[in-house]
Amino acid sequence: MPKRTNFKKYNKKLCVDDGEGGWKLRVYHRSANRKTCDRLLIKCGDCHEKIQVYYDDTYGIEIEGVNASIAEWRRVLLPILYPKGDGPSFD
């Protein structure tokens, strides 16, 4: 898994400029325990809205209660992240 960004510098502050005209997301990581998978809690940069992303190598990814394989999430999300088609290819 790629190395994570150090989010602790700005997670507690609202409205931190991301340099592109928006706000930096506030991201928190929680490691797995016996009952749950690893989790990312992603909060909005300027309000208190949030989503939870649970992930595991064997079960795939669950975003706000929607379970799918990693390949399926790539199929859905990569065109949004790379609209010009210049993103990585996972065929």
Backbone atoms as SQL, in Angstrom:
CREATE TABLE atoms (id INTEGER PRIMARY KEY, chain TEXT, resi INTEGER, resn TEXT, atom TEXT, x REAL, y REAL, z REAL);
INSERT INTO atoms VALUES
  (1, 'A', 1, 'MET', 'N', 0.845, -1.182, 0.000),
  (2, 'A', 1, 'MET', 'CA', 0.000, 0.000, 0.000),
  (3, 'A', 1, 'MET', 'C', 0.891, 1.247, 0.000),
  (4, 'A', 2, 'PRO', 'N', 0.525, 2.295, -0.758),
  (5, 'A', 2, 'PRO', 'CA', 1.347, 3.499, -0.801),
  (6, 'A', 2, 'PRO', 'C', 1.406, 4.179, 0.559),
  (7, 'A', 3, 'LYS', 'N', 2.479, 4.918, 0.753),
  (8, 'A', 3, 'LYS', 'CA', 2.659, 5.656, 2.005),
  (9, 'A', 3, 'LYS', 'C', 1.594, 6.740, 2.130),
  (10, 'A', 4, 'ARG', 'N', 1.062, 6.894, 3.317),
  (11, 'A', 4, 'ARG', 'CA', 0.010, 7.881, 3.560),
  (12, 'A', 4, 'ARG', 'C', 0.587, 9.275, 3.790),
  (13, 'A', 5, 'THR', 'N', -0.189, 10.270, 3.438),
  (14, 'A', 5, 'THR', 'CA', 0.159, 11.652, 3.724),
  (15, 'A', 5, 'THR', 'C', -0.024, 11.902, 5.207),
  (16, 'A', 6, 'ASN', 'N', 0.799, 12.769, 5.773),
  (17, 'A', 6, 'ASN', 'CA', 0.638, 13.130, 7.174),
  (18, 'A', 6, 'ASN', 'C', -0.460, 14.186, 7.269),
  (19, 'A', 7, 'PHE', 'N', -1.651, 13.757, 7.685),
  (20, 'A', 7, 'PHE', 'CA', -2.800, 14.663, 7.741),
  (21, 'A', 7, 'PHE', 'C', -2.880, 15.433, 9.057),
  (22, 'A', 8, 'LYS', 'N', -2.075, 15.089, 10.046),
  (23, 'A', 8, 'LYS', 'CA', -2.206, 15.680, 11.375),
  (24, 'A', 8, 'LYS', 'C', -1.945, 17.181, 11.398),
  (25, 'A', 9, 'LYS', 'N', -1.234, 17.699, 10.414),
  (26, 'A', 9, 'LYS', 'CA', -0.892, 19.116, 10.413),
  (27, 'A', 9, 'LYS', 'C', -2.115, 20.019, 10.335),
  (28, 'A', 10, 'TYR', 'N', -3.139, 19.596, 9.622),
  (29, 'A', 10, 'TYR', 'CA', -4.286, 20.489, 9.398),
  (30, 'A', 10, 'TYR', 'C', -5.632, 19.851, 9.686),
  (31, 'A', 11, 'ASN', 'N', -5.698, 18.657, 10.242),
  (32, 'A', 11, 'ASN', 'CA', -6.971, 17.974, 10.455),
  (33, 'A', 11, 'ASN', 'C', -7.908, 18.709, 11.406),
  (34, 'A', 12, 'LYS', 'N', -7.394, 19.424, 12.371),
  (35, 'A', 12, 'LYS', 'CA', -8.257, 20.053, 13.371),
  (36, 'A', 12, 'LYS', 'C', -8.724, 21.447, 12.971),
  (37, 'A', 13, 'LYS', 'N', -8.255, 21.925, 11.829),
  (38, 'A', 13, 'LYS', 'CA', -8.625, 23.266, 11.390),
  (39, 'A', 13, 'LYS', 'C', -9.620, 23.187, 10.246),
  (40, 'A', 14, 'LEU', 'N', -10.628, 24.033, 10.284),
  (41, 'A', 14, 'LEU', 'CA', -11.566, 24.155, 9.171),
  (42, 'A', 14, 'LEU', 'C', -11.026, 25.173, 8.176),
  (43, 'A', 15, 'CYS', 'N', -11.409, 25.010, 6.937),
  (44, 'A', 15, 'CYS', 'CA', -11.119, 25.974, 5.870),
  (45, 'A', 15, 'CYS', 'C', -9.626, 26.203, 5.644),
  (46, 'A', 16, 'VAL', 'N', -8.873, 25.128, 5.504),
  (47, 'A', 16, 'VAL', 'CA', -7.470, 25.228, 5.130),
  (48, 'A', 16, 'VAL', 'C', -7.406, 25.166, 3.610),
  (49, 'A', 17, 'ASP', 'N', -6.829, 26.173, 2.992),
  (50, 'A', 17, 'ASP', 'CA', -6.793, 26.282, 1.533),
  (51, 'A', 17, 'ASP', 'C', -5.949, 25.166, 0.930),
  (52, 'A', 18, 'ASP', 'N', -6.459, 24.543, -0.130),
  (53, 'A', 18, 'ASP', 'CA', -5.716, 23.461, -0.780),
  (54, 'A', 18, 'ASP', 'C', -4.875, 23.959, -1.951),
  (55, 'A', 19, 'GLY', 'N', -4.912, 25.248, -2.234),
  (56, 'A', 19, 'GLY', 'CA', -4.124, 25.817, -3.314),
  (57, 'A', 19, 'GLY', 'C', -4.778, 25.733, -4.680),
  (58, 'A', 20, 'GLU', 'N', -5.948, 25.101, -4.764),
  (59, 'A', 20, 'GLU', 'CA', -6.643, 24.967, -6.042),
  (60, 'A', 20, 'GLU', 'C', -8.049, 25.560, -5.985),
  (61, 'A', 21, 'GLY', 'N', -8.306, 26.416, -5.023),
  (62, 'A', 21, 'GLY', 'CA', -9.605, 27.059, -4.915),
  (63, 'A', 21, 'GLY', 'C', -10.602, 26.331, -4.041),
  (64, 'A', 22, 'GLY', 'N', -10.173, 25.332, -3.321),
  (65, 'A', 22, 'GLY', 'CA', -11.060, 24.569, -2.435),
  (66, 'A', 22, 'GLY', 'C', -10.446, 24.433, -1.048),
  (67, 'A', 23, 'TRP', 'N', -10.984, 23.508, -0.280),
  (68, 'A', 23, 'TRP', 'CA', -10.515, 23.274, 1.080),
  (69, 'A', 23, 'TRP', 'C', -9.929, 21.875, 1.189),
  (70, 'A', 24, 'LYS', 'N', -8.895, 21.730, 2.021),
  (71, 'A', 24, 'LYS', 'CA', -8.298, 20.416, 2.237),
  (72, 'A', 24, 'LYS', 'C', -9.252, 19.541, 3.035),
  (73, 'A', 25, 'LEU', 'N', -9.389, 18.289, 2.616),
  (74, 'A', 25, 'LEU', 'CA', -10.192, 17.325, 3.368),
  (75, 'A', 25, 'LEU', 'C', -9.469, 16.979, 4.661),
  (76, 'A', 26, 'ARG', 'N', -10.231, 16.705, 5.690),
  (77, 'A', 26, 'ARG', 'CA', -9.655, 16.263, 6.965),
  (78, 'A', 26, 'ARG', 'C', -9.800, 14.748, 7.011),
  (79, 'A', 27, 'VAL', 'N', -8.681, 14.029, 7.053),
  (80, 'A', 27, 'VAL', 'CA', -8.674, 12.576, 6.931),
  (81, 'A', 27, 'VAL', 'C', -8.078, 11.950, 8.184),
  (82, 'A', 28, 'TYR', 'N', -8.782, 10.947, 8.700),
  (83, 'A', 28, 'TYR', 'CA', -8.345, 10.220, 9.887),
  (84, 'A', 28, 'TYR', 'C', -8.298, 8.738, 9.553),
  (85, 'A', 29, 'HIS', 'N', -7.246, 8.059, 9.999),
  (86, 'A', 29, 'HIS', 'CA', -7.096, 6.627, 9.742),
  (87, 'A', 29, 'HIS', 'C', -7.190, 5.870, 11.056),
  (88, 'A', 30, 'ARG', 'N', -7.933, 4.783, 11.042),
  (89, 'A', 30, 'ARG', 'CA', -8.018, 3.894, 12.204),
  (90, 'A', 30, 'ARG', 'C', -7.665, 2.491, 11.737),
  (91, 'A', 31, 'SER', 'N', -6.726, 1.856, 12.442),
  (92, 'A', 31, 'SER', 'CA', -6.307, 0.500, 12.093),
  (93, 'A', 31, 'SER', 'C', -7.376, -0.506, 12.479),
  (94, 'A', 32, 'ALA', 'N', -7.291, -1.675, 11.861),
  (95, 'A', 32, 'ALA', 'CA', -8.268, -2.736, 12.109),
  (96, 'A', 32, 'ALA', 'C', -8.115, -3.304, 13.516),
  (97, 'A', 33, 'ASN', 'N', -9.221, -3.815, 14.034),
  (98, 'A', 33, 'ASN', 'CA', -9.184, -4.612, 15.255),
  (99, 'A', 33, 'ASN', 'C', -9.894, -5.928, 14.953),
  (100, 'A', 34, 'ARG', 'N', -10.242, -6.682, 15.934),
  (101, 'A', 34, 'ARG', 'CA', -10.841, -7.998, 15.685),
  (102, 'A', 34, 'ARG', 'C', -12.173, -7.933, 14.941),
  (103, 'A', 35, 'LYS', 'N', -12.939, -6.889, 15.156),
  (104, 'A', 35, 'LYS', 'CA', -14.298, -6.832, 14.607),
  (105, 'A', 35, 'LYS', 'C', -14.441, -5.987, 13.348),
  (106, 'A', 36, 'THR', 'N', -13.542, -5.064, 13.113),
  (107, 'A', 36, 'THR', 'CA', -13.694, -4.165, 11.968),
  (108, 'A', 36, 'THR', 'C', -12.434, -4.134, 11.114),
  (109, 'A', 37, 'CYS', 'N', -12.586, -3.683, 9.878),
  (110, 'A', 37, 'CYS', 'CA', -11.466, -3.506, 8.951),
  (111, 'A', 37, 'CYS', 'C', -10.825, -2.140, 9.201),
  (112, 'A', 38, 'ASP', 'N', -9.740, -1.870, 8.488),
  (113, 'A', 38, 'ASP', 'CA', -9.150, -0.534, 8.525),
  (114, 'A', 38, 'ASP', 'C', -10.195, 0.475, 8.063),
  (115, 'A', 39, 'ARG', 'N', -10.078, 1.709, 8.566),
  (116, 'A', 39, 'ARG', 'CA', -11.082, 2.714, 8.220),
  (117, 'A', 39, 'ARG', 'C', -10.432, 4.057, 7.948),
  (118, 'A', 40, 'LEU', 'N', -10.940, 4.742, 6.962),
  (119, 'A', 40, 'LEU', 'CA', -10.630, 6.138, 6.739),
  (120, 'A', 40, 'LEU', 'C', -11.893, 6.938, 7.022),
  (121, 'A', 41, 'LEU', 'N', -11.783, 7.928, 7.873),
  (122, 'A', 41, 'LEU', 'CA', -12.875, 8.861, 8.121),
  (123, 'A', 41, 'LEU', 'C', -12.486, 10.139, 7.398),
  (124, 'A', 42, 'ILE', 'N', -13.307, 10.542, 6.427),
  (125, 'A', 42, 'ILE', 'CA', -13.005, 11.712, 5.609),
  (126, 'A', 42, 'ILE', 'C', -14.055, 12.774, 5.911),
  (127, 'A', 43, 'LYS', 'N', -13.583, 13.915, 6.404),
  (128, 'A', 43, 'LYS', 'CA', -14.488, 15.017, 6.741),
  (129, 'A', 43, 'LYS', 'C', -14.310, 16.147, 5.747),
  (130, 'A', 44, 'CYS', 'N', -15.373, 16.864, 5.528),
  (131, 'A', 44, 'CYS', 'CA', -15.373, 18.019, 4.646),
  (132, 'A', 44, 'CYS', 'C', -14.379, 19.063, 5.174),
  (133, 'A', 45, 'GLY', 'N', -13.816, 19.857, 4.267),
  (134, 'A', 45, 'GLY', 'CA', -12.852, 20.866, 4.671),
  (135, 'A', 45, 'GLY', 'C', -13.460, 22.089, 5.309),
  (136, 'A', 46, 'ASP', 'N', -14.755, 22.360, 5.067),
  (137, 'A', 46, 'ASP', 'CA', -15.344, 23.586, 5.615),
  (138, 'A', 46, 'ASP', 'C', -16.610, 23.362, 6.439),
  (139, 'A', 47, 'CYS', 'N', -16.983, 22.088, 6.681),
  (140, 'A', 47, 'CYS', 'CA', -18.147, 21.827, 7.534),
  (141, 'A', 47, 'CYS', 'C', -17.919, 20.492, 8.256),
  (142, 'A', 48, 'HIS', 'N', -18.936, 19.949, 8.865),
  (143, 'A', 48, 'HIS', 'CA', -18.787, 18.731, 9.651),
  (144, 'A', 48, 'HIS', 'C', -19.386, 17.493, 8.975),
  (145, 'A', 49, 'GLU', 'N', -19.656, 17.559, 7.676),
  (146, 'A', 49, 'GLU', 'CA', -20.106, 16.378, 6.933),
  (147, 'A', 49, 'GLU', 'C', -18.966, 15.383, 6.836),
  (148, 'A', 50, 'LYS', 'N', -19.291, 14.076, 6.801),
  (149, 'A', 50, 'LYS', 'CA', -18.236, 13.073, 6.778),
  (150, 'A', 50, 'LYS', 'C', -18.707, 11.806, 6.084),
  (151, 'A', 51, 'ILE', 'N', -17.733, 11.001, 5.623),
  (152, 'A', 51, 'ILE', 'CA', -18.007, 9.664, 5.118),
  (153, 'A', 51, 'ILE', 'C', -16.978, 8.714, 5.730),
  (154, 'A', 52, 'GLN', 'N', -17.365, 7.458, 5.854),
  (155, 'A', 52, 'GLN', 'CA', -16.465, 6.441, 6.370),
  (156, 'A', 52, 'GLN', 'C', -16.181, 5.440, 5.262),
  (157, 'A', 53, 'VAL', 'N', -14.909, 5.110, 5.096),
  (158, 'A', 53, 'VAL', 'CA', -14.477, 4.154, 4.081),
  (159, 'A', 53, 'VAL', 'C', -13.761, 3.020, 4.808),
  (160, 'A', 54, 'TYR', 'N', -14.347, 1.828, 4.770),
  (161, 'A', 54, 'TYR', 'CA', -13.722, 0.640, 5.340),
  (162, 'A', 54, 'TYR', 'C', -13.078, -0.130, 4.199),
  (163, 'A', 55, 'TYR', 'N', -11.868, -0.645, 4.424),
  (164, 'A', 55, 'TYR', 'CA', -11.197, -1.374, 3.352),
  (165, 'A', 55, 'TYR', 'C', -10.409, -2.547, 3.912),
  (166, 'A', 56, 'ASP', 'N', -10.257, -3.559, 3.067),
  (167, 'A', 56, 'ASP', 'CA', -9.526, -4.768, 3.411),
  (168, 'A', 56, 'ASP', 'C', -9.106, -5.437, 2.109),
  (169, 'A', 57, 'ASP', 'N', -7.955, -6.073, 2.109),
  (170, 'A', 57, 'ASP', 'CA', -7.473, -6.719, 0.888),
  (171, 'A', 57, 'ASP', 'C', -8.355, -7.886, 0.454),
  (172, 'A', 58, 'THR', 'N', -9.006, -8.545, 1.384),
  (173, 'A', 58, 'THR', 'CA', -9.807, -9.718, 1.026),
  (174, 'A', 58, 'THR', 'C', -11.264, -9.378, 0.733),
  (175, 'A', 59, 'TYR', 'N', -11.840, -8.399, 1.421),
  (176, 'A', 59, 'TYR', 'CA', -13.268, -8.097, 1.270),
  (177, 'A', 59, 'TYR', 'C', -13.551, -6.940, 0.332),
  (178, 'A', 60, 'GLY', 'N', -12.565, -6.147, -0.021),
  (179, 'A', 60, 'GLY', 'CA', -12.792, -5.006, -0.891),
  (180, 'A', 60, 'GLY', 'C', -12.954, -3.723, -0.104),
  (181, 'A', 61, 'ILE', 'N', -13.810, -2.850, -0.587),
  (182, 'A', 61, 'ILE', 'CA', -13.993, -1.534, 0.006),
  (183, 'A', 61, 'ILE', 'C', -15.475, -1.295, 0.256),
  (184, 'A', 62, 'GLU', 'N', -15.780, -0.695, 1.407),
  (185, 'A', 62, 'GLU', 'CA', -17.145, -0.287, 1.731),
  (186, 'A', 62, 'GLU', 'C', -17.137, 1.224, 1.936),
  (187, 'A', 63, 'ILE', 'N', -17.903, 1.925, 1.116),
  (188, 'A', 63, 'ILE', 'CA', -18.025, 3.375, 1.236),
  (189, 'A', 63, 'ILE', 'C', -19.468, 3.681, 1.586),
  (190, 'A', 64, 'GLU', 'N', -19.673, 4.209, 2.781),
  (191, 'A', 64, 'GLU', 'CA', -21.005, 4.557, 3.282),
  (192, 'A', 64, 'GLU', 'C', -21.991, 3.415, 3.116),
  (193, 'A', 65, 'GLY', 'N', -21.566, 2.207, 3.443),
  (194, 'A', 65, 'GLY', 'CA', -22.455, 1.056, 3.425),
  (195, 'A', 65, 'GLY', 'C', -22.555, 0.326, 2.098),
  (196, 'A', 66, 'VAL', 'N', -21.882, 0.825, 1.058),
  (197, 'A', 66, 'VAL', 'CA', -21.915, 0.185, -0.247),
  (198, 'A', 66, 'VAL', 'C', -20.647, -0.646, -0.414),
  (199, 'A', 67, 'ASN', 'N', -20.800, -1.978, -0.464),
  (200, 'A', 67, 'ASN', 'CA', -19.673, -2.888, -0.601),
  (201, 'A', 67, 'ASN', 'C', -19.430, -3.225, -2.060),
  (202, 'A', 68, 'ALA', 'N', -18.148, -3.241, -2.457),
  (203, 'A', 68, 'ALA', 'CA', -17.767, -3.662, -3.807),
  (204, 'A', 68, 'ALA', 'C', -16.295, -4.049, -3.783),
  (205, 'A', 69, 'SER', 'N', -15.889, -4.769, -4.801),
  (206, 'A', 69, 'SER', 'CA', -14.477, -5.150, -4.906),
  (207, 'A', 69, 'SER', 'C', -13.647, -3.916, -5.265),
  (208, 'A', 70, 'ILE', 'N', -12.359, -4.034, -5.060),
  (209, 'A', 70, 'ILE', 'CA', -11.462, -2.926, -5.387),
  (210, 'A', 70, 'ILE', 'C', -11.514, -2.636, -6.884),
  (211, 'A', 71, 'ALA', 'N', -11.571, -3.684, -7.698),
  (212, 'A', 71, 'ALA', 'CA', -11.643, -3.499, -9.156),
  (213, 'A', 71, 'ALA', 'C', -12.909, -2.751, -9.552),
  (214, 'A', 72, 'GLU', 'N', -14.017, -3.034, -8.896),
  (215, 'A', 72, 'GLU', 'CA', -15.284, -2.350, -9.213),
  (216, 'A', 72, 'GLU', 'C', -15.224, -0.874, -8.825),
  (217, 'A', 73, 'TRP', 'N', -14.639, -0.555, -7.660),
  (218, 'A', 73, 'TRP', 'CA', -14.496, 0.848, -7.262),
  (219, 'A', 73, 'TRP', 'C', -13.588, 1.591, -8.239),
  (220, 'A', 74, 'ARG', 'N', -12.521, 0.920, -8.713),
  (221, 'A', 74, 'ARG', 'CA', -11.652, 1.557, -9.709),
  (222, 'A', 74, 'ARG', 'C', -12.432, 1.867, -10.980),
  (223, 'A', 75, 'ARG', 'N', -13.259, 0.925, -11.426),
  (224, 'A', 75, 'ARG', 'CA', -14.039, 1.116, -12.646),
  (225, 'A', 75, 'ARG', 'C', -14.963, 2.316, -12.535),
  (226, 'A', 76, 'VAL', 'N', -15.498, 2.519, -11.340),
  (227, 'A', 76, 'VAL', 'CA', -16.457, 3.617, -11.143),
  (228, 'A', 76, 'VAL', 'C', -15.761, 4.950, -10.860),
  (229, 'A', 77, 'LEU', 'N', -14.717, 4.940, -10.035),
  (230, 'A', 77, 'LEU', 'CA', -14.133, 6.196, -9.563),
  (231, 'A', 77, 'LEU', 'C', -13.007, 6.752, -10.426),
  (232, 'A', 78, 'LEU', 'N', -12.247, 5.915, -11.128),
  (233, 'A', 78, 'LEU', 'CA', -11.144, 6.442, -11.928),
  (234, 'A', 78, 'LEU', 'C', -11.595, 7.407, -13.025),
  (235, 'A', 79, 'PRO', 'N', -12.714, 7.168, -13.727),
  (236, 'A', 79, 'PRO', 'CA', -13.144, 8.173, -14.714),
  (237, 'A', 79, 'PRO', 'C', -13.494, 9.523, -14.075),
  (238, 'A', 80, 'ILE', 'N', -13.884, 9.515, -12.826),
  (239, 'A', 80, 'ILE', 'CA', -14.174, 10.784, -12.145),
  (240, 'A', 80, 'ILE', 'C', -12.877, 11.478, -11.760),
  (241, 'A', 81, 'LEU', 'N', -11.907, 10.714, -11.274),
  (242, 'A', 81, 'LEU', 'CA', -10.636, 11.289, -10.851),
  (243, 'A', 81, 'LEU', 'C', -9.759, 11.720, -12.026),
  (244, 'A', 82, 'TYR', 'N', -9.868, 11.011, -13.148),
  (245, 'A', 82, 'TYR', 'CA', -9.078, 11.312, -14.338),
  (246, 'A', 82, 'TYR', 'C', -10.016, 11.462, -15.534),
  (247, 'A', 83, 'PRO', 'N', -10.710, 12.586, -15.658),
  (248, 'A', 83, 'PRO', 'CA', -11.712, 12.720, -16.722),
  (249, 'A', 83, 'PRO', 'C', -11.130, 12.722, -18.138),
  (250, 'A', 84, 'LYS', 'N', -9.866, 13.066, -18.298),
  (251, 'A', 84, 'LYS', 'CA', -9.256, 13.081, -19.625),
  (252, 'A', 84, 'LYS', 'C', -8.667, 11.744, -20.009),
  (253, 'A', 85, 'GLY', 'N', -8.769, 10.748, -19.130),
  (254, 'A', 85, 'GLY', 'CA', -8.246, 9.432, -19.418),
  (255, 'A', 85, 'GLY', 'C', -6.752, 9.294, -19.230),
  (256, 'A', 86, 'ASP', 'N', -6.121, 10.258, -18.536),
  (257, 'A', 86, 'ASP', 'CA', -4.670, 10.222, -18.363),
  (258, 'A', 86, 'ASP', 'C', -4.250, 9.509, -17.076),
  (259, 'A', 87, 'GLY', 'N', -5.162, 8.836, -16.431),
  (260, 'A', 87, 'GLY', 'CA', -4.868, 8.143, -15.182),
  (261, 'A', 87, 'GLY', 'C', -4.243, 6.780, -15.400),
  (262, 'A', 88, 'PRO', 'N', -3.961, 6.073, -14.301),
  (263, 'A', 88, 'PRO', 'CA', -3.344, 4.758, -14.416),
  (264, 'A', 88, 'PRO', 'C', -4.311, 3.750, -15.040),
  (265, 'A', 89, 'SER', 'N', -3.735, 2.758, -15.676),
  (266, 'A', 89, 'SER', 'CA', -4.533, 1.714, -16.304),
  (267, 'A', 89, 'SER', 'C', -4.424, 0.442, -15.471),
  (268, 'A', 90, 'PHE', 'N', -5.545, -0.137, -15.067),
  (269, 'A', 90, 'PHE', 'CA', -5.564, -1.343, -14.248),
  (270, 'A', 90, 'PHE', 'C', -6.216, -2.499, -14.979),
  (271, 'A', 91, 'ASP', 'N', -6.050, -2.589, -16.271),
  (272, 'A', 91, 'ASP', 'CA', -6.683, -3.671, -17.039),
  (273, 'A', 91, 'ASP', 'C', -6.056, -5.007, -16.789);
